[in-house]
Amino acid sequence: MSAFISARDLVVEFPVYNASHRSLKKQLISATTGGRIAADVKRRLNVRALDGVNFELKPGDRLGLVGHNGAGKTTLLRALAGVYPPSAGTLTVKGRLACLTDIAVGIDGEATGFENIYLRGIVMGMTPREISAKLDDIAEFSELGDYLNMPVRTYSSGMQLRLAFAVSTSIDADIVLMDEWLSVGDAQFNAKASQRLSAMVEKSSILVIASHQESVINDLCNRRVRLEHGRLVELC
């Protein structure tokens, strides 16, 4: 099955509960970023984070998402990952996903490093057998040694990030979703991590990355989407 992504009139809305219409209107007057705020038929306030987005991606596409903070880039990535369901329109995603937007999801502080390799791997859609086959590689790449037998709560934040990164980049993915190019640890480890990330992207069929760095978009992408207030205003 070839990797494929298709968005047709995609809308993602978030209801705002227990909010004052008047106070929100006052905030909206000075707002320059974020989704559009409107009331539905029941006079509940909704934030429309994505508004009628259309695009299609096929194998070989490397799509860069650009726009101001609050433009809808991260929301779109999470919609592609299945975190946010469409409120309207359709979204079709075919292929195995590696979502690198929240790499610490699935990490349990009370569990050991080895146990967390399985927990994070399962969250990413890997089977226990697949994780077992990659266990030695993940452990070696993390450089955590005997710490992998200890609870993650004893790790420094940098060690936790190394573990999460090692697991997240071990999956064989058709589609890679990223929110900025990941940097992990000190300069030496970060160079190794960048090589691993580049290899993962190279093997994937489709890449979707959001970034504020023009150089990252230019180096990695052959297509780009510009979002403003949840609307796609440019596609090339």
PyMOL commands that set and color helices and strands:
alter all, ss='L'
color gray80, all
select helices_A, chain A and resi 21-30+73-80+113-123+128-142+145-149+152-154+157-168+187-203+214-220
alter helices_A, ss='H'
color red, helices_A
select strands_A, chain A and resi 4-16+36-39+45-57+62-66+88-94+97-99+175-179+206-210+223-228+231-235
alter strands_A, ss='S'
color yellow, strands_A
deselect
rebuild
show_as cartoon
